[in-house]
Each structure stands twice: as structure tokens, then as C-alpha cells.
Amino acid sequence: AGHRPPPGPRPLPRRLVLADHQDSFVHTLADYFRQAGADVRTLRAPLGGQVLADERPDLLVLSPGPGRPADFGMSATLGAALGLGIPVFGVCLGLQAVVEYFGGTLSLLPQPVHGKTSWINVTGGRLLAELPKRFAAGRYHSIFAAQVPECLEVTATTDEGVVMAVEHRSLPVAAVQFHPESILTLRGGVGHGIVEAVLRGLLAN
């Protein structure tokens, strides 16, 4: 008598801030997170530390966008989020920002890939663990992660070896280069599966 039941699984986050880097996919990405149970607030980048301190979201999502991370002050946004202990998930430009913030380098692909389907090979990590080891996804980028710092684990690549996903080895930070919300990533429910895994996995750290 008097024994309490074991705690259930941690609930999905109630508050998520999506940093909008002026990309046409932002609203679709927000919808994916809402469908997975998150309360999403979309805010136009750049996001200063005070905005994040006021919002105090359970998760910060860095959206895709044109140009380079520096165009939106993304290093400052990442630094502010990490300083507040806010988990971070990046998509496309968001992955590039994560790699650059932690000391990696970016470069240009020989040919841009905008609206191209590529096969993605999962090589490790926790967030992609429940997905197929190989799946098709939509890519929309000309910049890629040329050198990834040791603190980030490469968790997926293309057949050509281009980095498609990373996870920080000790912080709740992860990112994908492809677009989970693209119609090209619908096959097998992969896009929704990634969003759900982000909400479960990043917040369990």
C-alpha cells in the first residue's frame, strides 16, 4: 500500500520556437511538429538571446533558409539557446549552423541539389535509430558540411558521403541536411518519424 506507480514517459514539449529563416518550407515544418503534439511559435530570425529567455521554449528548431548561417546571426542564436539549456534541432541551413558553431567548416557542392531525391544511409546516433537504415529524402542545398568537428557525430550520409545528419555527443543538439517536411521525404513516413524522434529524443537528455 502507498506505492506510487512508476513515472510514465516524458510528455511531448508544450512549447517549441521555430526560427524562420525566410524559407518556403517553414509552415510545413511547423505543421509536422504540431501534428506530433507540439505547441509551435514561429518567429522571424535572427533571434536574440532575450527573445529566447522570454519564450523559454522546450525546443528550438532552426529552419531551412537561403544563404549562409552568418546571414541570420545563427551562431549567436545557438549560443543563447545552449546558454539557457534549450535543446536545438536544425534543418538544412540549421545543420550548417550547428556544424559551423561547433568549429566545423562549410563548402559548396560541385552541383547544387534543389528538389532532388537522394538515398540517405543511417550510420549511427539515437534520433534516426528507429528509421530504416536507408531511406529516400528531399534535398535543397548548395552548401554542405565539409569538415565536422569531433564533438558532433555524423549519423547519416548520402551514397557519395555528403553529411546528412549530425548529433552532438553530449549536448541535446541534432540536425539534418535534408528536409523531413518535403514531399520527397514522405515515403515510409520517414519525415514524420524524424519529427517525432526529435521530440522524444532531444528532450530526454
N, CA, C and O of each residue as an XYZ file, in Angstrom:
820
protein
N       0.838     -1.184      0.000
C       0.000      0.000      0.000
C       0.880      1.243      0.000
O       1.981      1.262      0.551
N       0.355      2.265     -0.633
C       1.067      3.534     -0.647
C       2.144      3.637     -1.705
O       2.792      4.676     -1.827
N       2.351      2.564     -2.483
C       3.370      2.622     -3.524
C       2.875      3.472     -4.688
O       1.737      3.336     -5.135
N       3.737      4.339     -5.163
C       3.378      5.150     -6.325
C       3.728      4.389     -7.600
O       4.732      3.678     -7.644
N       2.906      4.536     -8.632
C       3.263      3.889     -9.906
C       4.514      4.541    -10.471
O       4.789      5.709    -10.198
N       5.268      3.790    -11.252
C       6.471      4.389    -11.862
C       6.078      5.538    -12.778
O       4.998      5.517    -13.368
N       6.940      6.538    -12.904
C       6.605      7.665    -13.783
C       6.459      7.209    -15.224
O       7.188      6.334    -15.689
N       5.520      7.805    -15.914
C       5.323      7.475    -17.322
C       6.352      8.171    -18.184
O       7.210      8.889    -17.671
N       6.277      7.967    -19.491
C       7.231      8.630    -20.381
C       7.068     10.143    -20.327
O       5.974     10.654    -20.090
N       8.154     10.839    -20.546
C       8.107     12.299    -20.516
C       7.172     12.797    -21.611
O       7.279     12.353    -22.754
N       6.251     13.716    -21.288
C       5.322     14.208    -22.312
C       6.049     15.006    -23.383
O       7.136     15.541    -23.161
N       5.428     15.071    -24.532
C       5.999     15.875    -25.608
C       6.043     17.339    -25.174
O       5.238     17.763    -24.345
N       6.976     18.112    -25.727
C       7.100     19.507    -25.294
C       5.846     20.301    -25.617
O       5.224     20.114    -26.663
N       5.493     21.177    -24.714
C       4.324     22.010    -24.956
C       4.693     23.263    -25.736
O       3.844     23.878    -26.381
N       5.982     23.641    -25.670
C       6.369     24.889    -26.321
C       7.602     24.682    -27.197
O       8.629     24.169    -26.752
N       7.471     25.089    -28.431
C       8.560     24.966    -29.395
C       8.667     26.279    -30.150
O       7.661     26.794    -30.638
N       9.870     26.828    -30.255
C      10.095     28.012    -31.082
C      10.768     27.572    -32.370
O      11.800     26.901    -32.350
N      10.172     27.958    -33.489
C      10.725     27.678    -34.812
C      11.295     28.975    -35.367
O      10.552     29.912    -35.660
N      12.611     29.026    -35.509
C      13.265     30.208    -36.070
C      13.090     30.199    -37.580
O      13.562     29.287    -38.260
N      12.421     31.202    -38.097
C      12.079     31.301    -39.520
C      13.190     32.034    -40.265
O      13.405     33.229    -40.064
N      13.890     31.301    -41.127
C      14.967     31.889    -41.925
C      14.513     32.150    -43.362
O      15.264     31.944    -44.316
N      13.271     32.606    -43.492
C      12.726     33.054    -44.781
C      12.727     31.940    -45.826
O      13.182     32.130    -46.954
N      12.216     30.788    -45.435
C      12.158     29.644    -46.341
C      10.711     29.236    -46.565
O       9.881     29.339    -45.661
N      10.413     28.773    -47.773
C       9.035     28.418    -48.120
C       8.555     27.164    -47.390
O       7.353     26.898    -47.356
N       9.470     26.390    -46.806
C       9.090     25.160    -46.114
C       8.734     25.381    -44.644
O       8.309     24.445    -43.967
N       8.900     26.596    -44.147
C       8.756     26.832    -42.709
C       7.380     26.421    -42.195
O       7.278     25.771    -41.155
N       6.325     26.792    -42.913
C       4.973     26.497    -42.430
C       4.698     24.994    -42.440
O       4.028     24.477    -41.547
N       5.214     24.299    -43.448
C       5.043     22.847    -43.493
C       5.779     22.187    -42.340
O       5.258     21.264    -41.713
N       6.990     22.657    -42.060
C       7.763     22.115    -40.944
C       7.029     22.339    -39.624
O       6.978     21.450    -38.775
N       6.463     23.532    -39.459
C       5.687     23.824    -38.248
C       4.503     22.877    -38.124
O       4.202     22.394    -37.032
N       3.829     22.611    -39.243
C       2.679     21.705    -39.221
C       3.085     20.294    -38.802
O       2.354     19.633    -38.064
N       4.240     19.830    -39.266
C       4.716     18.497    -38.878
C       4.888     18.410    -37.363
O       4.498     17.421    -36.742
N       5.473     19.447    -36.778
C       5.673     19.431    -35.327
C       4.347     19.535    -34.587
O       4.175     18.914    -33.539
N       3.405     20.314    -35.120
C       2.084     20.407    -34.477
C       1.380     19.051    -34.522
O       0.766     18.629    -33.542
N       1.474     18.373    -35.665
C       0.842     17.058    -35.795
C       1.437     16.056    -34.807
O       0.780     15.094    -34.410
N       2.693     16.297    -34.416
C       3.353     15.404    -33.457
C       3.071     15.803    -32.009
O       3.572     15.168    -31.081
N       2.273     16.850    -31.814
C       1.846     17.214    -30.470
C       2.476     18.446    -29.868
O       2.235     18.749    -28.699
N       3.281     19.170    -30.636
C       3.968     20.344    -30.093
C       3.145     21.611    -30.290
O       2.366     21.726    -31.236
N       3.333     22.556    -29.377
C       2.770     23.899    -29.491
C       3.859     24.769    -30.122
O       4.859     25.083    -29.476
N       3.662     25.154    -31.379
C       4.727     25.802    -32.155
C       4.509     27.305    -32.256
O       3.415     27.762    -32.586
N       5.553     28.064    -31.972
C       5.540     29.507    -32.214
C       6.636     29.805    -33.223
O       7.809     29.535    -32.966
N       6.261     30.363    -34.378
C       7.226     30.697    -35.421
C       7.633     32.157    -35.283
O       6.783     33.047    -35.261
N       8.942     32.400    -35.189
C       9.469     33.754    -35.029
C      10.515     34.020    -36.098
O      11.365     33.173    -36.373
N      10.448     35.198    -36.695
C      11.382     35.552    -37.760
C      12.797     35.736    -37.206
O      13.003     36.453    -36.227
N      13.756     35.086    -37.839
C      15.164     35.229    -37.455
C      15.695     36.579    -37.941
O      15.148     37.147    -38.886
N      16.768     37.109    -37.301
C      17.549     36.490    -36.231
C      16.857     36.588    -34.874
O      16.143     37.547    -34.584
N      17.092     35.566    -34.056
C      16.528     35.541    -32.709
C      17.615     35.886    -31.706
O      18.641     35.210    -31.640
N      17.395     36.927    -30.932
C      18.351     37.311    -29.900
C      18.159     36.501    -28.633
O      17.147     35.822    -28.458
N      19.135     36.582    -27.762
C      19.070     35.842    -26.513
C      17.900     36.245    -25.644
O      17.341     35.411    -24.931
N      17.513     37.533    -25.693
C      16.406     37.985    -24.855
C      15.090     37.358    -25.285
O      14.246     37.031    -24.450
N      14.917     37.190    -26.606
C      13.694     36.551    -27.110
C      13.591     35.130    -26.574
O      12.534     34.713    -26.099
N      14.688     34.390    -26.651
C      14.676     33.013    -26.161
C      14.496     32.968    -24.647
O      13.816     32.085    -24.125
N      15.103     33.913    -23.951
C      14.944     33.959    -22.494
C      13.492     34.238    -22.119
O      12.981     33.690    -21.141
N      12.829     35.093    -22.899
C      11.421     35.403    -22.642
C      10.519     34.220    -22.986
O       9.581     33.908    -22.252
N      10.811     33.565    -24.110
C       9.968     32.461    -24.579
C      10.192     31.184    -23.771
O       9.244     30.461    -23.466
N      11.446     30.914    -23.429
C      11.830     29.693    -22.712
C      11.173     28.446    -23.312
O      10.477     27.720    -22.601
N      11.379     28.186    -24.601
C      10.755     27.013    -25.212
C      11.412     25.721    -24.734
O      12.524     25.735    -24.207
N      10.713     24.613    -24.924
C      11.283     23.298    -24.631
C      12.246     22.861    -25.729
O      13.098     21.998    -25.513
N      12.105     23.464    -26.908
C      12.937     23.099    -28.050
C      13.018     24.278    -29.008
O      12.024     24.962    -29.250
N      14.212     24.510    -29.551
C      14.400     25.498    -30.613
C      14.672     24.749    -31.904
O      15.575     23.914    -31.963
N      13.896     25.043    -32.940
C      14.110     24.444    -34.259
C      14.627     25.524    -35.201
O      14.009     26.578    -35.349
N      15.752     25.256    -35.828
C      16.346     26.176    -36.803
C      15.904     25.744    -38.187
O      16.280     24.671    -38.659
N      15.102     26.580    -38.840
C      14.506     26.211    -40.120
C      15.522     26.267    -41.256
O      16.617     26.807    -41.099
N      15.142     25.698    -42.412
C      15.925     25.930    -43.625
C      15.882     27.409    -43.998
O      15.141     28.193    -43.406
N      16.687     27.772    -44.987
C      16.690     29.149    -45.467
C      17.778     29.356    -46.497
O      18.632     28.490    -46.684
N      17.755     30.499    -47.169
C      18.763     30.807    -48.189
C      20.068     31.283    -47.554
O      20.110     31.613    -46.369
N      21.118     31.315    -48.347
C      22.369     31.907    -47.894
C      23.130     31.041    -46.915
O      23.074     29.812    -46.958
N      23.851     31.725    -46.020
C      24.704     31.059    -45.039
C      24.231     31.377    -43.617
O      23.503     32.347    -43.409
N      24.641     30.564    -42.641
C      24.210     30.810    -41.258
C      24.511     32.220    -40.757
O      23.721     32.795    -40.009
N      25.648     32.776    -41.165
C      26.027     34.116    -40.694
C      25.044     35.187    -41.144
O      24.929     36.231    -40.503
N      24.326     34.935    -42.253
C      23.360     35.916    -42.757
C      22.225     36.153    -41.764
O      21.559     37.187    -41.814
N      22.007     35.202    -40.870
C      20.906     35.295    -39.903
C      21.406     35.325    -38.460
O      20.615     35.172    -37.530
N      22.701     35.520    -38.267
C      23.237     35.551    -36.907
C      22.985     34.272    -36.138
O      22.703     34.304    -34.940
N      23.088     33.136    -36.830
C      22.682     31.871    -36.216
C      23.623     31.400    -35.112
O      23.191     30.692    -34.202
N      24.891     31.774    -35.172
C      25.812     31.387    -34.098
C      25.390     32.020    -32.777
O      25.444     31.377    -31.729
N      24.969     33.284    -32.832
C      24.507     33.962    -31.619
C      23.238     33.303    -31.082
O      23.082     33.143    -29.872
N      22.335     32.922    -31.984
C      21.100     32.250    -31.567
C      21.407     30.914    -30.909
O      20.849     30.585    -29.862
N      22.301     30.142    -31.531
C      22.687     28.850    -30.967
C      23.335     29.016    -29.596
O      23.021     28.288    -28.655
N      24.237     29.977    -29.497
C      24.907     30.219    -28.227
C      23.935     30.594    -27.129
O      24.064     30.143    -25.991
N      22.956     31.425    -27.476
C      21.947     31.830    -26.494
C      21.108     30.637    -26.052
O      20.838     30.469    -24.863
N      20.693     29.805    -27.017
C      19.877     28.632    -26.689
C      20.634     27.678    -25.770
O      20.090     27.203    -24.773
N      21.885     27.402    -26.108
C      22.669     26.470    -25.298
C      22.943     27.045    -23.913
O      22.975     26.312    -22.924
N      23.142     28.363    -23.846
C      23.353     29.004    -22.558
C      22.142     28.902    -21.648
O      22.269     28.902    -20.423
N      20.961     28.815    -22.260
C      19.713     28.691    -21.499
C      19.307     27.232    -21.299
O      18.284     26.948    -20.676
N      20.111     26.310    -21.829
C      19.793     24.892    -21.695
C      18.657     24.427    -22.579
O      17.975     23.456    -22.251
N      18.439     25.116    -23.713
C      17.350     24.769    -24.627
C      17.872     23.800    -25.688
O      18.830     24.134    -26.385
N      17.278     22.611    -25.838
C      17.674     21.700    -26.905
C      17.455     22.336    -28.276
O      16.575     23.180    -28.442
N      18.263     21.925    -29.260
C      18.225     22.531    -30.593
C      18.177     21.444    -31.659
O      18.911     20.458    -31.598
N      17.289     21.647    -32.644
C      17.233     20.785    -33.827
C      17.292     21.666    -35.063
O      16.513     22.610    -35.187
N      18.205     21.371    -35.976
C      18.367     22.162    -37.184
C      18.002     21.389    -38.436
O      18.200     20.177    -38.511
N      17.466     22.103    -39.421
C      17.133     21.515    -40.719
C      17.839     22.300    -41.814
O      17.694     23.520    -41.890
N      18.598     21.621    -42.659
C      19.268     22.195    -43.830
C      20.234     23.312    -43.405
O      21.334     23.022    -42.936
N      19.844     24.565    -43.560
C      20.664     25.673    -43.062
C      20.946     25.497    -41.572
O      22.003     25.895    -41.083
N      19.999     24.900    -40.859
C      20.181     24.645    -39.434
C      21.330     23.692    -39.154
O      22.071     23.881    -38.190
N      21.488     22.662    -39.991
C      22.637     21.763    -39.825
C      23.931     22.511    -40.078
O      24.905     22.352    -39.342
N      23.939     23.320    -41.112
C      25.148     24.082    -41.428
C      25.522     25.006    -40.269
O      26.701     25.175    -39.959
N      24.517     25.600    -39.634
C      24.766     26.478    -38.486
C      25.360     25.704    -37.317
O      26.289     26.175    -36.661
N      24.823     24.517    -37.058
C      25.325     23.690    -35.957
C      26.777     23.298    -36.203
O      27.616     23.414    -35.310
N      27.070     22.835    -37.410
C      28.437     22.418    -37.745
C      29.406     23.587    -37.604
O      30.487     23.444    -37.033
N      29.011     24.744    -38.128
C      29.883     25.917    -38.086
C      30.073     26.409    -36.644
O      31.180     26.779    -36.252
N      29.001     26.410    -35.869
C      29.070     26.899    -34.488
C      30.078     26.101    -33.664
O      30.813     26.670    -32.857
N      30.111     24.797    -33.864
C      30.989     23.946    -33.066
C      32.384     23.782    -33.665
O      33.175     22.969    -33.186
N      32.691     24.557    -34.718
C      34.056     24.577    -35.223
C      34.299     23.860    -36.525
O      35.449     23.728    -36.945
N      33.249     23.387    -37.183
C      33.401     22.738    -38.477
C      33.470     23.755    -39.601
O      33.394     24.961    -39.365
N      33.614     23.264    -40.826
C      33.689     24.145    -41.988
C      32.651     23.744    -43.032
O      32.255     22.583    -43.134
N      32.225     24.744    -43.804
C      31.248     24.545    -44.873
C      31.915     24.758    -46.220
O      32.922     25.458    -46.323
N      31.348     24.153    -47.247
C      31.856     24.345    -48.598
C      30.693     24.227    -49.578
O      29.570     23.906    -49.190
N      30.977     24.490    -50.855
C      29.954     24.412    -51.896
C      29.998     23.060    -52.594
O      31.073     22.543    -52.898
N      28.828     22.495    -52.843
C      28.740     21.283    -53.647
C      29.163     21.580    -55.083
O      28.987     22.706    -55.551
N      29.718     20.595    -55.794
C      30.042     20.803    -57.212
C      28.813     21.222    -58.020
O      28.910     22.050    -58.925
N      27.659     20.644    -57.686
C      26.387     20.992    -58.318
C      25.330     21.160    -57.228
O      25.186     20.282    -56.378
N      24.582     22.278    -57.234
C      23.501     22.434    -56.252
C      22.466     21.323    -56.406
O      22.241     20.827    -57.509
N      21.844     20.938    -55.307
C      20.772     19.939    -55.354
C      19.512     20.564    -54.759
O      19.328     20.581    -53.542
N      18.663     21.069    -55.621
C      17.433     21.717    -55.177
C      16.242     20.928    -55.713
O      15.982     20.908    -56.916
N      15.526     20.281    -54.798
C      14.407     19.454    -55.202
C      14.845     18.111    -55.736
O      14.213     17.561    -56.638
N      15.926     17.576    -55.184
C      16.450     16.283    -55.620
C      16.232     15.246    -54.524
O      16.414     15.525    -53.339
N      15.836     14.040    -54.943
C      15.728     12.931    -54.004
C      17.058     12.196    -53.942
O      17.635     11.846    -54.972
N      17.537     11.965    -52.729
C      18.766     11.193    -52.532
C      18.498     10.061    -51.550
O      17.605     10.149    -50.707
N      19.279      9.005    -51.673
C      19.224      7.936    -50.687
C      20.097      8.319    -49.503
O      21.255      8.704    -49.665
N      19.525      8.209    -48.317
C      20.204      8.564    -47.077
C      20.547      7.277    -46.325
O      19.692      6.413    -46.132
N      21.799      7.162    -45.908
C      22.263      5.982    -45.178
C      22.514      6.346    -43.717
O      23.373      7.174    -43.415
N      21.761      5.723    -42.819
C      21.920      5.980    -41.385
C      23.161      5.242    -40.892
O      23.304      4.038    -41.103
N      24.056      5.977    -40.233
C      25.325      5.396    -39.793
C      25.471      5.346    -38.274
O      26.456      4.808    -37.770
N      24.514      5.895    -37.540
C      24.613      5.875    -36.080
C      23.650      6.847    -35.440
O      22.698      7.306    -36.071
N      23.903      7.157    -34.181
C      23.077      8.123    -33.472
C      21.818      7.523    -32.878
O      21.480      6.365    -33.124
N      21.125      8.346    -32.084
C      19.895      7.908    -31.425
C      18.641      8.331    -32.166
O      17.670      7.577    -32.227
N      18.653      9.533    -32.731
C      17.415     10.080    -33.292
C      16.928      9.307    -34.511
O      15.723      9.202    -34.741
N      17.850      8.772    -35.286
C      17.460      8.056    -36.502
C      17.416      6.547    -36.287
O      17.225      5.793    -37.241
N      17.590      6.100    -35.048
C      17.749      4.672    -34.767
C      16.533      3.840    -35.156
O      16.673      2.672    -35.520
N      15.340      4.430    -35.083
C      14.132      3.657    -35.373
C      13.685      3.790    -36.823
O      12.668      3.218    -37.214
N      14.435      4.537    -37.616
C      14.117      4.678    -39.037
C      14.788      3.564    -39.827
O      15.686      2.896    -39.315
N      14.355      3.355    -41.083
C      15.091      2.412    -41.928
C      16.552      2.837    -42.039
O      16.862      4.027    -41.981
N      17.440      1.873    -42.197
C      18.863      2.194    -42.317
C      19.177      2.905    -43.630
O      20.252      3.483    -43.791
N      18.240      2.859    -44.555
C      18.406      3.534    -45.841
C      17.033      4.034    -46.278
O      16.081      3.257    -46.336
N      16.926      5.319    -46.586
C      15.635      5.876    -46.990
C      15.847      7.029    -47.968
O      16.937      7.592    -48.064
N      14.780      7.364    -48.689
C      14.831      8.465    -49.654
C      14.391      9.757    -48.979
O      13.461      9.762    -48.173
N      15.077     10.867    -49.321
C      14.736     12.162    -48.726
C      14.998     13.283    -49.716
O      15.820     13.152    -50.623
N      14.283     14.390    -49.528
C      14.425     15.553    -50.400
C      15.535     16.472    -49.940
O      15.645     16.798    -48.758
N      16.362     16.889    -50.896
C      17.476     17.805    -50.596
C      17.301     19.102    -51.377
O      16.861     19.098    -52.527
N      17.657     20.220    -50.725
C      17.529     21.555    -51.320
C      18.693     22.400    -50.804
O      18.505     23.246    -49.931
N      19.892     22.175    -51.339
C      21.033     22.940    -50.817
C      22.195     22.945    -51.801
O      22.331     22.061    -52.647
N      23.025     23.972    -51.657
C      24.265     24.061    -52.430
C      25.478     24.092    -51.506
O      26.607     23.891    -51.955
N      25.248     24.344    -50.211
C      26.311     24.359    -49.202
C      26.228     23.058    -48.405
O      25.138     22.551    -48.139
N      27.394     22.522    -48.028
C      27.395     21.287    -47.250
C      28.466     21.343    -46.167
O      29.350     22.200    -46.192
N      28.373     20.422    -45.224
C      29.358     20.334    -44.142
C      30.589     19.610    -44.659
O      30.576     18.392    -44.840
N      31.658     20.371    -44.897
C      32.883     19.782    -45.448
C      33.721     19.111    -44.367
O      34.296     18.045    -44.590
N      33.789     19.740    -43.198
C      34.517     19.171    -42.062
C      33.636     19.265    -40.827
O      33.138     20.339    -40.489
N      33.448     18.137    -40.157
C      32.595     18.077    -38.969
C      33.481     17.945    -37.733
O      34.346     17.070    -37.697
N      33.288     18.792    -36.719
C      34.134     18.725    -35.520
C      33.914     17.433    -34.741
O      32.879     16.781    -34.874
N      34.894     17.079    -33.937
C      34.863     15.816    -33.194
C      33.680     15.731    -32.235
O      33.198     14.636    -31.944
N      33.208     16.875    -31.740
C      32.101     16.849    -30.771
C      30.769     16.465    -31.411
O      29.805     16.174    -30.703
N      30.708     16.461    -32.741
C      29.495     16.062    -33.456
C      29.702     14.694    -34.099
O      30.724     14.446    -34.738
N      28.729     13.819    -33.925
C      28.751     12.514    -34.587
C      27.969     12.610    -35.892
O      26.825     13.065    -35.897
N      28.573     12.189    -36.991
C      27.855     12.104    -38.264
C      26.973     10.862    -38.202
O      27.471      9.749    -38.036
N      25.662     11.055    -38.335
C      24.730      9.941    -38.161
C      24.045      9.510    -39.448
O      23.311      8.522    -39.456
N      24.277     10.244    -40.546
C      23.732      9.838    -41.840
C      24.505     10.534    -42.952
O      24.966     11.664    -42.792
N      24.639      9.840    -44.087
C      25.317     10.393    -45.259
C      24.583      9.957    -46.518
O      23.759      9.044    -46.483
N      24.891     10.621    -47.636
C      24.429     10.151    -48.938
C      25.360      9.040    -49.416
O      26.372      8.747    -48.779
N      25.007      8.427    -50.543
C      25.882      7.408    -51.130
C      27.244      7.988    -51.490
O      28.242      7.268    -51.535
N      27.279      9.301    -51.749
C      28.538      9.965    -52.115
C      29.331     10.428    -50.893
O      30.433     10.958    -51.028
N      28.764     10.225    -49.698
C      29.469     10.596    -48.477
C      29.182     11.990    -47.961
O      29.828     12.436    -47.013
N      28.215     12.700    -48.567
C      27.856     14.035    -48.078
C      27.109     13.894    -46.745
O      26.202     13.072    -46.614
N      27.502     14.699    -45.772
C      26.899     14.636    -44.432
C      25.421     15.019    -44.500
O      25.062     16.073    -45.025
N      24.569     14.143    -43.957
C      23.132     14.377    -43.982
C      22.509     14.515    -42.600
O      21.366     14.957    -42.487
N      23.232     14.147    -41.548
C      22.703     14.311    -40.189
C      23.850     14.271    -39.189
O      24.838     13.561    -39.378
N      23.696     15.050    -38.119
C      24.683     15.061    -37.034
C      23.964     15.105    -35.694
O      22.834     15.583    -35.593
N      24.639     14.597    -34.670
C      24.177     14.721    -33.288
C      25.371     15.101    -32.424
O      26.467     14.567    -32.598
N      25.156     16.020    -31.499
C      26.229     16.357    -30.559
C      26.437     15.188    -29.602
O      25.479     14.529    -29.197
N      27.681     14.938    -29.246
C      27.995     13.765    -28.428
C      27.567     13.913    -26.969
O      27.416     12.911    -26.270
N      27.369     15.145    -26.501
C      26.992     15.308    -25.093
C      25.865     16.307    -24.849
O      25.256     16.291    -23.779
N      25.577     17.170    -25.811
C      24.517     18.166    -25.655
C      23.278     17.760    -26.445
O      23.394     17.007    -27.412
N      22.082     18.243    -26.056
C      20.854     17.934    -26.796
C      20.745     18.775    -28.066
O      19.891     19.655    -28.178
N      21.622     18.484    -29.012
C      21.685     19.215    -30.284
C      21.792     18.203    -31.414
O      22.635     17.307    -31.374
N      20.937     18.346    -32.420
C      20.974     17.467    -33.584
C      20.489     18.243    -34.799
O      19.839     19.281    -34.668
N      20.810     17.731    -35.984
C      20.395     18.428    -37.205
C      20.430     17.474    -38.384
O      21.156     16.480    -38.382
N      19.624     17.799    -39.396
C      19.619     17.050    -40.657
C      19.794     18.026    -41.814
O      19.312     19.157    -41.762
N      20.488     17.580    -42.860
C      20.696     18.423    -44.032
C      19.515     18.337    -44.994
O      19.192     19.314    -45.670
N      18.879     17.190    -45.058
C      17.706     17.015    -45.925
C      16.478     17.619    -45.250
O      16.542     18.065    -44.104
N      15.360     17.629    -45.974
C      14.128     18.232    -45.461
C      13.135     17.143    -45.040
O      12.565     16.481    -45.906
N      12.913     16.937    -43.737
C      11.914     15.954    -43.308
C      10.515     16.294    -43.807
O       9.694     15.406    -44.036
N      10.250     17.599    -43.976
C       8.897     18.058    -44.328
C       8.643     18.079    -45.827
O       7.550     18.448    -46.257
N       9.631     17.691    -46.635
C       9.463     17.688    -48.087
C       8.591     16.521    -48.531
O       8.610     15.453    -47.920
N       7.827     16.733    -49.597
C       7.035     15.648    -50.178
C       7.943     14.520    -50.651
O       7.510     13.374    -50.771
N       9.212     14.851    -50.918
C      10.176     13.845    -51.363
C      10.643     12.948    -50.216
O      11.347     11.965    -50.443
N      10.252     13.288    -48.981
C      10.660     12.500    -47.809
C       9.455     11.798    -47.185
O       9.523     11.333    -46.047
N       8.350     11.725    -47.936
C       7.122     11.135    -47.405
C       7.164      9.614    -47.351
O       6.510      9.005    -46.504
N       7.926      8.998    -48.246
C       7.897      7.540    -48.384
C       8.213      6.848    -47.054
O       9.233      7.120    -46.422
N       7.325      5.959    -46.652
C       7.544      5.211    -45.420
C       7.337      6.013    -44.152
O       7.689      5.557    -43.064
N       6.767      7.209    -44.277
C       6.535      8.036    -43.097
C       7.804      8.540    -42.441
O       7.809      8.864    -41.253
N       8.890      8.608    -43.219
C      10.193      8.978    -42.658
C      10.181     10.391    -42.076
O      10.669     10.611    -40.967
N       9.622     11.354    -42.823
C       9.632     12.739    -42.360
C       8.956     12.909    -41.010
O       9.510     13.530    -40.103
N       7.751     12.352    -40.882
C       7.034     12.439    -39.603
C       7.771     11.664    -38.514
O       7.787     12.069    -37.352
N       8.382     10.544    -38.906
C       9.128      9.744    -37.936
C      10.292     10.507    -37.336
O      10.576     10.382    -36.145
N      10.973     11.303    -38.164
C      12.100     12.097    -37.674
C      11.621     13.162    -36.693
O      12.222     13.358    -35.637
N      10.536     13.849    -37.048
C       9.997     14.892    -36.168
C       9.599     14.300    -34.815
O       9.896     14.877    -33.768
N       8.930     13.152    -34.840
C       8.531     12.510    -33.584
C       9.752     12.083    -32.772
O       9.762     12.200    -31.547
N      10.782     11.587    -33.462
C      12.008     11.167    -32.767
C      12.715     12.356    -32.129
O      13.293     12.235    -31.049
N      12.669     13.503    -32.799
C      13.277     14.718    -32.244
C      12.578     15.104    -30.943
O      13.233     15.415    -29.948
N      11.261     15.082    -30.954
C      10.511     15.474    -29.760
C      10.735     14.502    -28.605
O      10.746     14.903    -27.441
N      10.913     13.224    -28.935
C      11.185     12.238    -27.877
C      12.641     12.288    -27.429
O      12.937     12.362    -26.237
N      13.541     12.246    -28.404
C      14.948     12.026    -28.097
C      15.693     13.221    -27.553
O      16.415     13.093    -26.563
N      15.540     14.387    -28.173
C      16.312     15.548    -27.732
C      15.905     15.996    -26.337
O      16.718     16.540    -25.590
N      14.646     15.766    -25.989
C      14.173     16.228    -24.690
C      14.379     15.203    -23.590
O      14.032     15.447    -22.435
N      14.948     14.044    -23.948
C      15.208     13.016    -22.939
C      16.587     13.173    -22.323
O      16.920     12.514    -21.338
N      17.402     14.072    -22.925
C      18.773     14.267    -22.405
C      18.740     14.897    -21.018
O      19.790     15.136    -20.422
